[in-house]
Amino acid sequence: MSRAINVNATLQDVTDMCARHTAAISVIEPLLSGGTRVVLRNAHDAAVITRAYGKKVLSGAVERMPIRPRH
């Protein structure tokens, strides 16, 4: 299982959910296509958060924020 999850929820929502389940976040970022991408520190935490969000977990391609400006 991947440690990265794309969720149809706000950044604050995902942060709060992870805190409630004591799931350690490695990286979190808003998605251009809407929602939040979160990478957890281990697969167990990713599985817990995936179950907690259920149908709010996004599948398929999402549009991420560019990390570096394009020239």
PDB file of N, H, CA, C and O in Angstrom:
ATOM      1  N   MET A   1       0.833  -1.182   0.000  1.00  0.00           N
ATOM      2  CA  MET A   1       0.000   0.000   0.000  1.00  0.00           C
ATOM      3  C   MET A   1       0.879   1.247   0.000  1.00  0.00           C
ATOM      4  O   MET A   1       1.911   1.301   0.669  1.00  0.00           O
ATOM      5  N   SER A   2       0.448   2.240  -0.760  1.00  0.00           N
ATOM      6  H   SER A   2      -0.390   2.196  -1.303  1.00  0.00           H
ATOM      7  CA  SER A   2       1.160   3.506  -0.830  1.00  0.00           C
ATOM      8  C   SER A   2       0.937   4.320   0.445  1.00  0.00           C
ATOM      9  O   SER A   2      -0.103   4.203   1.092  1.00  0.00           O
ATOM     10  N   ARG A   3       1.895   5.123   0.786  1.00  0.00           N
ATOM     11  H   ARG A   3       2.740   5.218   0.260  1.00  0.00           H
ATOM     12  CA  ARG A   3       1.743   6.000   1.944  1.00  0.00           C
ATOM     13  C   ARG A   3       1.043   7.295   1.563  1.00  0.00           C
ATOM     14  O   ARG A   3       0.645   8.059   2.442  1.00  0.00           O
ATOM     15  N   ALA A   4       0.885   7.558   0.258  1.00  0.00           N
ATOM     16  H   ALA A   4       1.208   6.937  -0.456  1.00  0.00           H
ATOM     17  CA  ALA A   4       0.250   8.786  -0.235  1.00  0.00           C
ATOM     18  C   ALA A   4      -1.243   8.574  -0.446  1.00  0.00           C
ATOM     19  O   ALA A   4      -1.669   7.562  -1.003  1.00  0.00           O
ATOM     20  N   ILE A   5      -2.033   9.548   0.011  1.00  0.00           N
ATOM     21  H   ILE A   5      -1.688  10.370   0.463  1.00  0.00           H
ATOM     22  CA  ILE A   5      -3.487   9.484  -0.137  1.00  0.00           C
ATOM     23  C   ILE A   5      -3.970  10.837  -0.637  1.00  0.00           C
ATOM     24  O   ILE A   5      -3.524  11.880  -0.157  1.00  0.00           O
ATOM     25  N   ASN A   6      -4.881  10.817  -1.601  1.00  0.00           N
ATOM     26  H   ASN A   6      -5.243   9.970  -1.991  1.00  0.00           H
ATOM     27  CA  ASN A   6      -5.550  12.026  -2.067  1.00  0.00           C
ATOM     28  C   ASN A   6      -6.970  11.982  -1.529  1.00  0.00           C
ATOM     29  O   ASN A   6      -7.694  11.009  -1.737  1.00  0.00           O
ATOM     30  N   VAL A   7      -7.366  13.051  -0.830  1.00  0.00           N
ATOM     31  H   VAL A   7      -6.778  13.842  -0.661  1.00  0.00           H
ATOM     32  CA  VAL A   7      -8.641  13.058  -0.125  1.00  0.00           C
ATOM     33  C   VAL A   7      -9.456  14.289  -0.506  1.00  0.00           C
ATOM     34  O   VAL A   7      -8.908  15.380  -0.664  1.00  0.00           O
ATOM     35  N   ASN A   8     -10.762  14.108  -0.652  1.00  0.00           N
ATOM     36  H   ASN A   8     -11.207  13.222  -0.524  1.00  0.00           H
ATOM     37  CA  ASN A   8     -11.668  15.217  -0.910  1.00  0.00           C
ATOM     38  C   ASN A   8     -12.013  15.869   0.428  1.00  0.00           C
ATOM     39  O   ASN A   8     -13.115  15.701   0.949  1.00  0.00           O
ATOM     40  N   ALA A   9     -11.053  16.613   0.970  1.00  0.00           N
ATOM     41  H   ALA A   9     -10.157  16.749   0.546  1.00  0.00           H
ATOM     42  CA  ALA A   9     -11.203  17.295   2.251  1.00  0.00           C
ATOM     43  C   ALA A   9     -10.187  18.431   2.295  1.00  0.00           C
ATOM     44  O   ALA A   9      -9.224  18.447   1.528  1.00  0.00           O
ATOM     45  N   THR A  10     -10.411  19.377   3.196  1.00  0.00           N
ATOM     46  H   THR A  10     -11.194  19.365   3.819  1.00  0.00           H
ATOM     47  CA  THR A  10      -9.493  20.502   3.322  1.00  0.00           C
ATOM     48  C   THR A  10      -8.207  20.077   4.023  1.00  0.00           C
ATOM     49  O   THR A  10      -8.142  19.034   4.674  1.00  0.00           O
ATOM     50  N   LEU A  11      -7.205  20.905   3.870  1.00  0.00           N
ATOM     51  H   LEU A  11      -7.258  21.752   3.341  1.00  0.00           H
ATOM     52  CA  LEU A  11      -5.917  20.678   4.525  1.00  0.00           C
ATOM     53  C   LEU A  11      -6.104  20.555   6.039  1.00  0.00           C
ATOM     54  O   LEU A  11      -5.540  19.662   6.672  1.00  0.00           O
ATOM     55  N   GLN A  12      -6.903  21.460   6.613  1.00  0.00           N
ATOM     56  H   GLN A  12      -7.361  22.185   6.099  1.00  0.00           H
ATOM     57  CA  GLN A  12      -7.150  21.447   8.057  1.00  0.00           C
ATOM     58  C   GLN A  12      -7.898  20.182   8.479  1.00  0.00           C
ATOM     59  O   GLN A  12      -7.593  19.594   9.516  1.00  0.00           O
ATOM     60  N   ASP A  13      -8.871  19.768   7.677  1.00  0.00           N
ATOM     61  H   ASP A  13      -9.119  20.246   6.834  1.00  0.00           H
ATOM     62  CA  ASP A  13      -9.624  18.537   7.948  1.00  0.00           C
ATOM     63  C   ASP A  13      -8.701  17.326   8.029  1.00  0.00           C
ATOM     64  O   ASP A  13      -8.801  16.513   8.948  1.00  0.00           O
ATOM     65  N   VAL A  14      -7.809  17.219   7.061  1.00  0.00           N
ATOM     66  H   VAL A  14      -7.727  17.880   6.314  1.00  0.00           H
ATOM     67  CA  VAL A  14      -6.889  16.077   7.003  1.00  0.00           C
ATOM     68  C   VAL A  14      -5.915  16.129   8.177  1.00  0.00           C
ATOM     69  O   VAL A  14      -5.625  15.103   8.793  1.00  0.00           O
ATOM     70  N   THR A  15      -5.418  17.309   8.483  1.00  0.00           N
ATOM     71  H   THR A  15      -5.653  18.142   7.982  1.00  0.00           H
ATOM     72  CA  THR A  15      -4.507  17.467   9.623  1.00  0.00           C
ATOM     73  C   THR A  15      -5.195  17.043  10.922  1.00  0.00           C
ATOM     74  O   THR A  15      -4.610  16.335  11.741  1.00  0.00           O
ATOM     75  N   ASP A  16      -6.437  17.481  11.099  1.00  0.00           N
ATOM     76  H   ASP A  16      -6.912  18.057  10.433  1.00  0.00           H
ATOM     77  CA  ASP A  16      -7.196  17.121  12.305  1.00  0.00           C
ATOM     78  C   ASP A  16      -7.463  15.622  12.385  1.00  0.00           C
ATOM     79  O   ASP A  16      -7.335  15.016  13.450  1.00  0.00           O
ATOM     80  N   MET A  17      -7.837  15.023  11.242  1.00  0.00           N
ATOM     81  H   MET A  17      -7.941  15.515  10.378  1.00  0.00           H
ATOM     82  CA  MET A  17      -8.116  13.581  11.209  1.00  0.00           C
ATOM     83  C   MET A  17      -6.855  12.791  11.574  1.00  0.00           C
ATOM     84  O   MET A  17      -6.922  11.827  12.337  1.00  0.00           O
ATOM     85  N   CYS A  18      -5.718  13.199  11.031  1.00  0.00           N
ATOM     86  H   CYS A  18      -5.664  13.982  10.411  1.00  0.00           H
ATOM     87  CA  CYS A  18      -4.459  12.508  11.336  1.00  0.00           C
ATOM     88  C   CYS A  18      -4.113  12.638  12.819  1.00  0.00           C
ATOM     89  O   CYS A  18      -3.632  11.687  13.434  1.00  0.00           O
ATOM     90  N   ALA A  19      -4.356  13.805  13.382  1.00  0.00           N
ATOM     91  H   ALA A  19      -4.747  14.578  12.882  1.00  0.00           H
ATOM     92  CA  ALA A  19      -4.090  14.008  14.810  1.00  0.00           C
ATOM     93  C   ALA A  19      -4.991  13.111  15.659  1.00  0.00           C
ATOM     94  O   ALA A  19      -4.536  12.523  16.640  1.00  0.00           O
ATOM     95  N   ARG A  20      -6.272  13.007  15.283  1.00  0.00           N
ATOM     96  H   ARG A  20      -6.641  13.485  14.486  1.00  0.00           H
ATOM     97  CA  ARG A  20      -7.209  12.149  16.023  1.00  0.00           C
ATOM     98  C   ARG A  20      -6.783  10.693  16.019  1.00  0.00           C
ATOM     99  O   ARG A  20      -6.997   9.973  16.995  1.00  0.00           O
ATOM    100  N   HIS A  21      -6.181  10.261  14.927  1.00  0.00           N
ATOM    101  H   HIS A  21      -6.007  10.845  14.134  1.00  0.00           H
ATOM    102  CA  HIS A  21      -5.771   8.859  14.794  1.00  0.00           C
ATOM    103  C   HIS A  21      -4.273   8.670  15.061  1.00  0.00           C
ATOM    104  O   HIS A  21      -3.728   7.598  14.797  1.00  0.00           O
ATOM    105  N   THR A  22      -3.620   9.689  15.576  1.00  0.00           N
ATOM    106  H   THR A  22      -4.063  10.560  15.790  1.00  0.00           H
ATOM    107  CA  THR A  22      -2.168   9.696  15.826  1.00  0.00           C
ATOM    108  C   THR A  22      -1.385   9.153  14.629  1.00  0.00           C
ATOM    109  O   THR A  22      -0.465   8.349  14.782  1.00  0.00           O
ATOM    110  N   ALA A  23      -1.768   9.605  13.449  1.00  0.00           N
ATOM    111  H   ALA A  23      -2.515  10.257  13.324  1.00  0.00           H
ATOM    112  CA  ALA A  23      -1.076   9.227  12.211  1.00  0.00           C
ATOM    113  C   ALA A  23      -0.075  10.327  11.871  1.00  0.00           C
ATOM    114  O   ALA A  23      -0.448  11.489  11.713  1.00  0.00           O
ATOM    115  N   ALA A  24       1.188   9.955  11.759  1.00  0.00           N
ATOM    116  H   ALA A  24       1.491   9.010  11.886  1.00  0.00           H
ATOM    117  CA  ALA A  24       2.256  10.920  11.517  1.00  0.00           C
ATOM    118  C   ALA A  24       2.317  11.320  10.044  1.00  0.00           C
ATOM    119  O   ALA A  24       2.430  10.470   9.160  1.00  0.00           O
ATOM    120  N   ILE A  25       2.239  12.630   9.796  1.00  0.00           N
ATOM    121  H   ILE A  25       2.147  13.320  10.513  1.00  0.00           H
ATOM    122  CA  ILE A  25       2.285  13.170   8.438  1.00  0.00           C
ATOM    123  C   ILE A  25       3.729  13.433   8.031  1.00  0.00           C
ATOM    124  O   ILE A  25       4.501  14.021   8.788  1.00  0.00           O
ATOM    125  N   SER A  26       4.081  12.995   6.838  1.00  0.00           N
ATOM    126  H   SER A  26       3.454  12.517   6.223  1.00  0.00           H
ATOM    127  CA  SER A  26       5.387  13.289   6.274  1.00  0.00           C
ATOM    128  C   SER A  26       5.314  14.560   5.431  1.00  0.00           C
ATOM    129  O   SER A  26       6.124  15.473   5.595  1.00  0.00           O
ATOM    130  N   VAL A  27       4.331  14.609   4.524  1.00  0.00           N
ATOM    131  H   VAL A  27       3.674  13.867   4.391  1.00  0.00           H
ATOM    132  CA  VAL A  27       4.125  15.764   3.644  1.00  0.00           C
ATOM    133  C   VAL A  27       2.631  15.944   3.439  1.00  0.00           C
ATOM    134  O   VAL A  27       1.888  14.969   3.323  1.00  0.00           O
ATOM    135  N   ILE A  28       2.191  17.209   3.394  1.00  0.00           N
ATOM    136  H   ILE A  28       2.794  18.001   3.489  1.00  0.00           H
ATOM    137  CA  ILE A  28       0.794  17.492   3.109  1.00  0.00           C
ATOM    138  C   ILE A  28       0.729  18.699   2.198  1.00  0.00           C
ATOM    139  O   ILE A  28       1.482  19.655   2.379  1.00  0.00           O
ATOM    140  N   GLU A  29      -0.180  18.665   1.205  1.00  0.00           N
ATOM    141  H   GLU A  29      -0.792  17.888   1.058  1.00  0.00           H
ATOM    142  CA  GLU A  29      -0.291  19.778   0.260  1.00  0.00           C
ATOM    143  C   GLU A  29      -1.705  19.844  -0.313  1.00  0.00           C
ATOM    144  O   GLU A  29      -2.356  18.814  -0.489  1.00  0.00           O
ATOM    145  N   PRO A  30      -2.181  21.065  -0.605  1.00  0.00           N
ATOM    146  CA  PRO A  30      -3.475  21.186  -1.271  1.00  0.00           C
ATOM    147  C   PRO A  30      -3.336  20.766  -2.732  1.00  0.00           C
ATOM    148  O   PRO A  30      -2.259  20.886  -3.317  1.00  0.00           O
ATOM    149  N   LEU A  31      -4.420  20.278  -3.316  1.00  0.00           N
ATOM    150  H   LEU A  31      -5.294  20.181  -2.841  1.00  0.00           H
ATOM    151  CA  LEU A  31      -4.420  19.890  -4.719  1.00  0.00           C
ATOM    152  C   LEU A  31      -5.091  20.969  -5.558  1.00  0.00           C
ATOM    153  O   LEU A  31      -6.094  21.547  -5.141  1.00  0.00           O
ATOM    154  N   LEU A  32      -4.541  21.243  -6.738  1.00  0.00           N
ATOM    155  H   LEU A  32      -3.726  20.774  -7.077  1.00  0.00           H
ATOM    156  CA  LEU A  32      -5.157  22.209  -7.646  1.00  0.00           C
ATOM    157  C   LEU A  32      -6.542  21.744  -8.070  1.00  0.00           C
ATOM    158  O   LEU A  32      -7.439  22.561  -8.275  1.00  0.00           O
ATOM    159  N   SER A  33      -6.716  20.446  -8.200  1.00  0.00           N
ATOM    160  H   SER A  33      -5.987  19.782  -8.034  1.00  0.00           H
ATOM    161  CA  SER A  33      -7.988  19.891  -8.635  1.00  0.00           C
ATOM    162  C   SER A  33      -9.004  19.806  -7.489  1.00  0.00           C
ATOM    163  O   SER A  33     -10.122  19.330  -7.686  1.00  0.00           O
ATOM    164  N   GLY A  34      -8.621  20.261  -6.310  1.00  0.00           N
ATOM    165  H   GLY A  34      -7.713  20.648  -6.150  1.00  0.00           H
ATOM    166  CA  GLY A  34      -9.499  20.224  -5.141  1.00  0.00           C
ATOM    167  C   GLY A  34      -9.143  19.068  -4.231  1.00  0.00           C
ATOM    168  O   GLY A  34      -8.857  17.964  -4.695  1.00  0.00           O
ATOM    169  N   GLY A  35      -9.161  19.325  -2.949  1.00  0.00           N
ATOM    170  H   GLY A  35      -9.393  20.222  -2.573  1.00  0.00           H
ATOM    171  CA  GLY A  35      -8.826  18.293  -1.981  1.00  0.00           C
ATOM    172  C   GLY A  35      -7.409  18.445  -1.460  1.00  0.00           C
ATOM    173  O   GLY A  35      -6.790  19.499  -1.603  1.00  0.00           O
ATOM    174  N   THR A  36      -6.910  17.391  -0.861  1.00  0.00           N
ATOM    175  H   THR A  36      -7.413  16.535  -0.744  1.00  0.00           H
ATOM    176  CA  THR A  36      -5.605  17.409  -0.208  1.00  0.00           C
ATOM    177  C   THR A  36      -4.854  16.120  -0.499  1.00  0.00           C
ATOM    178  O   THR A  36      -5.445  15.041  -0.547  1.00  0.00           O
ATOM    179  N   ARG A  37      -3.556  16.243  -0.692  1.00  0.00           N
ATOM    180  H   ARG A  37      -3.076  17.119  -0.654  1.00  0.00           H
ATOM    181  CA  ARG A  37      -2.670  15.079  -0.822  1.00  0.00           C
ATOM    182  C   ARG A  37      -1.868  15.005   0.469  1.00  0.00           C
ATOM    183  O   ARG A  37      -1.256  15.986   0.890  1.00  0.00           O
ATOM    184  N   VAL A  38      -1.877  13.844   1.085  1.00  0.00           N
ATOM    185  H   VAL A  38      -2.374  13.047   0.743  1.00  0.00           H
ATOM    186  CA  VAL A  38      -1.114  13.646   2.316  1.00  0.00           C
ATOM    187  C   VAL A  38      -0.276  12.387   2.168  1.00  0.00           C
ATOM    188  O   VAL A  38      -0.745  11.364   1.667  1.00  0.00           O
ATOM    189  N   VAL A  39       0.963  12.479   2.609  1.00  0.00           N
ATOM    190  H   VAL A  39       1.343  13.309   3.015  1.00  0.00           H
ATOM    191  CA  VAL A  39       1.856  11.316   2.640  1.00  0.00           C
ATOM    192  C   VAL A  39       2.135  11.035   4.107  1.00  0.00           C
ATOM    193  O   VAL A  39       2.668  11.880   4.827  1.00  0.00           O
ATOM    194  N   LEU A  40       1.765   9.834   4.540  1.00  0.00           N
ATOM    195  H   LEU A  40       1.331   9.148   3.955  1.00  0.00           H
ATOM    196  CA  LEU A  40       1.973   9.448   5.923  1.00  0.00           C
ATOM    197  C   LEU A  40       3.347   8.798   6.084  1.00  0.00           C
ATOM    198  O   LEU A  40       3.950   8.365   5.102  1.00  0.00           O
ATOM    199  N   ARG A  41       3.829   8.731   7.292  1.00  0.00           N
ATOM    200  H   ARG A  41       3.340   9.082   8.090  1.00  0.00           H
ATOM    201  CA  ARG A  41       5.168   8.193   7.543  1.00  0.00           C
ATOM    202  C   ARG A  41       5.264   6.682   7.403  1.00  0.00           C
ATOM    203  O   ARG A  41       6.355   6.153   7.191  1.00  0.00           O
ATOM    204  N   ASN A  42       4.138   5.977   7.517  1.00  0.00           N
ATOM    205  H   ASN A  42       3.252   6.407   7.689  1.00  0.00           H
ATOM    206  CA  ASN A  42       4.189   4.525   7.334  1.00  0.00           C
ATOM    207  C   ASN A  42       2.877   4.017   6.738  1.00  0.00           C
ATOM    208  O   ASN A  42       1.863   4.714   6.760  1.00  0.00           O
ATOM    209  N   ALA A  43       2.908   2.812   6.214  1.00  0.00           N
ATOM    210  H   ALA A  43       3.732   2.246   6.196  1.00  0.00           H
ATOM    211  CA  ALA A  43       1.750   2.224   5.534  1.00  0.00           C
ATOM    212  C   ALA A  43       0.594   1.966   6.497  1.00  0.00           C
ATOM    213  O   ALA A  43      -0.568   2.062   6.102  1.00  0.00           O
ATOM    214  N   HIS A  44       0.891   1.642   7.740  1.00  0.00           N
ATOM    215  H   HIS A  44       1.835   1.564   8.061  1.00  0.00           H
ATOM    216  CA  HIS A  44      -0.169   1.412   8.723  1.00  0.00           C
ATOM    217  C   HIS A  44      -1.000   2.678   8.916  1.00  0.00           C
ATOM    218  O   HIS A  44      -2.230   2.621   8.886  1.00  0.00           O
ATOM    219  N   ASP A  45      -0.342   3.818   9.113  1.00  0.00           N
ATOM    220  H   ASP A  45       0.657   3.864   9.138  1.00  0.00           H
ATOM    221  CA  ASP A  45      -1.066   5.082   9.271  1.00  0.00           C
ATOM    222  C   ASP A  45      -1.864   5.413   8.018  1.00  0.00           C
ATOM    223  O   ASP A  45      -2.985   5.913   8.112  1.00  0.00           O
ATOM    224  N   ALA A  46      -1.301   5.141   6.851  1.00  0.00           N
ATOM    225  H   ALA A  46      -0.391   4.735   6.775  1.00  0.00           H
ATOM    226  CA  ALA A  46      -2.010   5.390   5.585  1.00  0.00           C
ATOM    227  C   ALA A  46      -3.279   4.545   5.509  1.00  0.00           C
ATOM    228  O   ALA A  46      -4.317   5.032   5.061  1.00  0.00           O
ATOM    229  N   ALA A  47      -3.208   3.300   5.937  1.00  0.00           N
ATOM    230  H   ALA A  47      -2.364   2.905   6.301  1.00  0.00           H
ATOM    231  CA  ALA A  47      -4.380   2.423   5.917  1.00  0.00           C
ATOM    232  C   ALA A  47      -5.452   2.922   6.881  1.00  0.00           C
ATOM    233  O   ALA A  47      -6.640   2.885   6.564  1.00  0.00           O
ATOM    234  N   VAL A  48      -5.039   3.383   8.044  1.00  0.00           N
ATOM    235  H   VAL A  48      -4.073   3.413   8.302  1.00  0.00           H
ATOM    236  CA  VAL A  48      -5.985   3.901   9.042  1.00  0.00           C
ATOM    237  C   VAL A  48      -6.715   5.125   8.494  1.00  0.00           C
ATOM    238  O   VAL A  48      -7.937   5.218   8.605  1.00  0.00           O
ATOM    239  N   ILE A  49      -5.984   6.052   7.910  1.00  0.00           N
ATOM    240  H   ILE A  49      -4.991   5.976   7.820  1.00  0.00           H
ATOM    241  CA  ILE A  49      -6.592   7.286   7.380  1.00  0.00           C
ATOM    242  C   ILE A  49      -7.447   6.972   6.154  1.00  0.00           C
ATOM    243  O   ILE A  49      -8.499   7.585   5.971  1.00  0.00           O
ATOM    244  N   THR A  50      -7.024   6.048   5.326  1.00  0.00           N
ATOM    245  H   THR A  50      -6.169   5.551   5.475  1.00  0.00           H
ATOM    246  CA  THR A  50      -7.832   5.648   4.166  1.00  0.00           C
ATOM    247  C   THR A  50      -9.175   5.087   4.625  1.00  0.00           C
ATOM    248  O   THR A  50     -10.212   5.418   4.049  1.00  0.00           O
ATOM    249  N   ARG A  51      -9.167   4.249   5.647  1.00  0.00           N
ATOM    250  H   ARG A  51      -8.325   3.980   6.115  1.00  0.00           H
ATOM    251  CA  ARG A  51     -10.422   3.703   6.185  1.00  0.00           C
ATOM    252  C   ARG A  51     -11.273   4.808   6.807  1.00  0.00           C
ATOM    253  O   ARG A  51     -12.495   4.809   6.659  1.00  0.00           O
ATOM    254  N   ALA A  52     -10.637   5.737   7.494  1.00  0.00           N
ATOM    255  H   ALA A  52      -9.644   5.736   7.614  1.00  0.00           H
ATOM    256  CA  ALA A  52     -11.372   6.821   8.152  1.00  0.00           C
ATOM    257  C   ALA A  52     -12.097   7.706   7.135  1.00  0.00           C
ATOM    258  O   ALA A  52     -13.203   8.172   7.407  1.00  0.00           O
ATOM    259  N   TYR A  53     -11.495   7.940   5.981  1.00  0.00           N
ATOM    260  H   TYR A  53     -10.596   7.561   5.760  1.00  0.00           H
ATOM    261  CA  TYR A  53     -12.120   8.794   4.969  1.00  0.00           C
ATOM    262  C   TYR A  53     -13.051   8.037   4.025  1.00  0.00           C
ATOM    263  O   TYR A  53     -13.921   8.649   3.405  1.00  0.00           O
ATOM    264  N   GLY A  54     -12.892   6.752   3.906  1.00  0.00           N
ATOM    265  H   GLY A  54     -12.185   6.255   4.410  1.00  0.00           H
ATOM    266  CA  GLY A  54     -13.806   5.956   3.091  1.00  0.00           C
ATOM    267  C   GLY A  54     -13.968   6.478   1.677  1.00  0.00           C
ATOM    268  O   GLY A  54     -13.002   6.530   0.915  1.00  0.00           O
ATOM    269  N   LYS A  55     -15.199   6.871   1.318  1.00  0.00           N
ATOM    270  H   LYS A  55     -15.983   6.829   1.937  1.00  0.00           H
ATOM    271  CA  LYS A  55     -15.505   7.304  -0.050  1.00  0.00           C
ATOM    272  C   LYS A  55     -14.946   8.680  -0.396  1.00  0.00           C
ATOM    273  O   LYS A  55     -15.020   9.095  -1.552  1.00  0.00           O
ATOM    274  N   LYS A  56     -14.391   9.393   0.577  1.00  0.00           N
ATOM    275  H   LYS A  56     -14.331   9.056   1.516  1.00  0.00           H
ATOM    276  CA  LYS A  56     -13.779  10.694   0.297  1.00  0.00           C
ATOM    277  C   LYS A  56     -12.376  10.561  -0.289  1.00  0.00           C
ATOM    278  O   LYS A  56     -11.794  11.546  -0.742  1.00  0.00           O
ATOM    279  N   VAL A  57     -11.834   9.345  -0.279  1.00  0.00           N
ATOM    280  H   VAL A  57     -12.307   8.545   0.089  1.00  0.00           H
ATOM    281  CA  VAL A  57     -10.517   9.111  -0.881  1.00  0.00           C
ATOM    282  C   VAL A  57     -10.670   9.204  -2.395  1.00  0.00           C
ATOM    283  O   VAL A  57     -11.516   8.533  -2.986  1.00  0.00           O
ATOM    284  N   LEU A  58      -9.840  10.044  -3.018  1.00  0.00           N
ATOM    285  H   LEU A  58      -9.153  10.590  -2.538  1.00  0.00           H
ATOM    286  CA  LEU A  58      -9.894  10.255  -4.461  1.00  0.00           C
ATOM    287  C   LEU A  58      -9.099   9.177  -5.175  1.00  0.00           C
ATOM    288  O   LEU A  58      -7.997   8.823  -4.756  1.00  0.00           O
ATOM    289  N   SER A  59      -9.659   8.663  -6.246  1.00  0.00           N
ATOM    290  H   SER A  59     -10.554   8.950  -6.587  1.00  0.00           H
ATOM    291  CA  SER A  59      -8.935   7.696  -7.069  1.00  0.00           C
ATOM    292  C   SER A  59      -8.707   8.320  -8.441  1.00  0.00           C
ATOM    293  O   SER A  59      -9.430   9.230  -8.845  1.00  0.00           O
ATOM    294  N   GLY A  60      -7.729   7.841  -9.132  1.00  0.00           N
ATOM    295  H   GLY A  60      -7.141   7.101  -8.804  1.00  0.00           H
ATOM    296  CA  GLY A  60      -7.427   8.393 -10.449  1.00  0.00           C
ATOM    297  C   GLY A  60      -6.482   9.576 -10.364  1.00  0.00           C
ATOM    298  O   GLY A  60      -5.906   9.862  -9.314  1.00  0.00           O
ATOM    299  N   ALA A  61      -6.335  10.254 -11.490  1.00  0.00           N
ATOM    300  H   ALA A  61      -6.802  10.021 -12.343  1.00  0.00           H
ATOM    301  CA  ALA A  61      -5.379  11.368 -11.593  1.00  0.00           C
ATOM    302  C   ALA A  61      -5.907  12.614 -10.886  1.00  0.00           C
ATOM    303  O   ALA A  61      -7.095  12.927 -10.947  1.00  0.00           O
ATOM    304  N   VAL A  62      -5.007  13.305 -10.226  1.00  0.00           N
ATOM    305  H   VAL A  62      -4.041  13.051 -10.177  1.00  0.00           H
ATOM    306  CA  VAL A  62      -5.317  14.588  -9.599  1.00  0.00           C
ATOM    307  C   VAL A  62      -4.281  15.601 -10.062  1.00  0.00           C
ATOM    308  O   VAL A  62      -3.175  15.229 -10.454  1.00  0.00           O
ATOM    309  N   GLU A  63      -4.635  16.870 -10.017  1.00  0.00           N
ATOM    310  H   GLU A  63      -5.534  17.172  -9.698  1.00  0.00           H
ATOM    311  CA  GLU A  63      -3.701  17.919 -10.426  1.00  0.00           C
ATOM    312  C   GLU A  63      -3.030  18.493  -9.186  1.00  0.00           C
ATOM    313  O   GLU A  63      -3.680  19.090  -8.328  1.00  0.00           O
ATOM    314  N   ARG A  64      -1.706  18.298  -9.109  1.00  0.00           N
ATOM    315  H   ARG A  64      -1.178  17.813  -9.806  1.00  0.00           H
ATOM    316  CA  ARG A  64      -0.937  18.768  -7.958  1.00  0.00           C
ATOM    317  C   ARG A  64      -0.375  20.155  -8.204  1.00  0.00           C
ATOM    318  O   ARG A  64      -0.248  20.595  -9.347  1.00  0.00           O
ATOM    319  N   MET A  65      -0.039  20.842  -7.112  1.00  0.00           N
ATOM    320  H   MET A  65      -0.142  20.484  -6.184  1.00  0.00           H
ATOM    321  CA  MET A  65       0.601  22.153  -7.190  1.00  0.00           C
ATOM    322  C   MET A  65       2.019  21.976  -7.720  1.00  0.00           C
ATOM    323  O   MET A  65       2.710  21.039  -7.319  1.00  0.00           O
ATOM    324  N   PRO A  66       2.467  22.858  -8.614  1.00  0.00           N
ATOM    325  CA  PRO A  66       3.849  22.757  -9.078  1.00  0.00           C
ATOM    326  C   PRO A  66       4.806  23.110  -7.937  1.00  0.00           C
ATOM    327  O   PRO A  66       4.580  24.063  -7.191  1.00  0.00           O
ATOM    328  N   ILE A  67       5.870  22.326  -7.819  1.00  0.00           N
ATOM    329  H   ILE A  67       6.053  21.552  -8.425  1.00  0.00           H
ATOM    330  CA  ILE A  67       6.853  22.560  -6.759  1.00  0.00           C
ATOM    331  C   ILE A  67       7.812  23.677  -7.161  1.00  0.00           C
ATOM    332  O   ILE A  67       8.144  24.541  -6.349  1.00  0.00           O
ATOM    333  N   ARG A  68       8.244  23.656  -8.390  1.00  0.00           N
ATOM    334  H   ARG A  68       7.974  22.954  -9.049  1.00  0.00           H
ATOM    335  CA  ARG A  68       9.187  24.667  -8.891  1.00  0.00           C
ATOM    336  C   ARG A  68       8.498  25.514  -9.956  1.00  0.00           C
ATOM    337  O   ARG A  68       7.731  24.999 -10.769  1.00  0.00           O
ATOM    338  N   PRO A  69       8.778  26.816  -9.945  1.00  0.00           N
ATOM    339  CA  PRO A  69       8.183  27.658 -10.991  1.00  0.00           C
ATOM    340  C   PRO A  69       8.699  27.268 -12.371  1.00  0.00           C
ATOM    341  O   PRO A  69       9.874  26.946 -12.544  1.00  0.00           O
ATOM    342  N   ARG A  70       7.818  27.302 -13.326  1.00  0.00           N
ATOM    343  H   ARG A  70       6.863  27.564 -13.185  1.00  0.00           H
ATOM    344  CA  ARG A  70       8.220  26.988 -14.708  1.00  0.00           C
ATOM    345  C   ARG A  70       8.754  28.248 -15.361  1.00  0.00           C
ATOM    346  O   ARG A  70       8.262  29.349 -15.114  1.00  0.00           O
ATOM    347  N   HIS A  71       9.777  28.072 -16.205  1.00  0.00           N
ATOM    348  H   HIS A  71      10.177  27.177 -16.405  1.00  0.00           H
ATOM    349  CA  HIS A  71      10.379  29.216 -16.891  1.00  0.00           C
ATOM    350  C   HIS A  71       9.930  29.283 -18.318  1.00  0.00           C
ATOM    351  O   HIS A  71      10.337  30.185 -19.051  1.00  0.00           O
TER     352      HIS A  71
END
